Amino acid sequence: MKTLKITLVKSLNGRHQKHIATAISLGLTKIGNVTEQPDNEQTRGKIAQISYLVKVEENN
């Protein structure tokens, strides 16, 4: 199954509350946090919402 490696590269301070909640739901709370999530529509939607805060790499 494909996974996505997601890294938080910008701070959550001063961001919209929904964007903060989305980052936390992905397991990202501090700059530099990395998480692996399944590559599905739900994850892609979350990434699209906070794309300006994260870096995404595809894993096989």
C-alpha positions as CSV (number, residue, x, y, z in Angstrom):
1,M,0.0,0.0,0.0
2,K,1.3,3.5,-0.9
3,T,2.0,5.9,1.9
4,L,2.7,9.6,2.1
5,K,5.5,11.1,4.2
6,I,4.3,14.5,5.5
7,T,6.6,17.0,7.2
8,L,5.5,20.2,8.9
9,V,7.7,23.0,7.6
10,K,6.0,26.1,8.9
11,S,4.6,27.1,12.3
12,L,1.0,26.7,13.2
13,N,1.0,30.0,15.2
14,G,-1.5,32.5,13.9
15,R,-3.1,30.1,11.4
16,H,-6.8,29.5,10.9
17,Q,-8.2,27.2,13.6
18,K,-9.4,24.7,11.0
19,H,-5.9,24.5,9.5
20,I,-4.4,23.9,13.0
21,A,-7.0,21.1,13.6
22,T,-6.2,19.5,10.3
23,A,-2.5,19.5,11.0
24,I,-3.1,18.0,14.4
25,S,-5.3,15.3,12.9
26,L,-2.4,14.3,10.7
27,G,-0.2,14.1,13.8
28,L,1.8,17.3,13.1
29,T,2.2,19.6,16.1
30,K,5.7,21.1,15.9
31,I,7.9,22.2,13.0
32,G,9.9,19.2,11.8
33,N,7.4,16.6,12.8
34,V,7.1,13.8,10.3
35,T,4.3,11.4,9.9
36,E,3.4,8.6,7.4
37,Q,-0.2,8.5,6.3
38,P,-2.0,6.2,3.8
39,D,-2.4,7.6,0.3
40,N,-6.1,8.0,0.0
41,E,-8.7,10.7,-0.8
42,Q,-9.1,11.8,2.8
43,T,-5.4,12.3,3.4
44,R,-5.0,14.1,0.0
45,G,-7.9,16.5,1.0
46,K,-6.2,17.3,4.3
47,I,-2.9,18.0,2.6
48,A,-4.6,20.2,0.0
49,Q,-6.1,22.3,2.8
50,I,-2.7,22.9,4.5
51,S,-0.4,22.6,1.5
52,Y,1.3,25.9,2.4
53,L,2.4,24.4,5.8
54,V,3.7,20.9,4.7
55,K,6.1,19.1,2.5
56,V,4.9,15.8,1.0
57,E,6.9,12.8,-0.3
58,E,5.4,9.7,-1.8
59,N,6.6,6.3,-0.5
60,N,5.9,2.9,-2.1
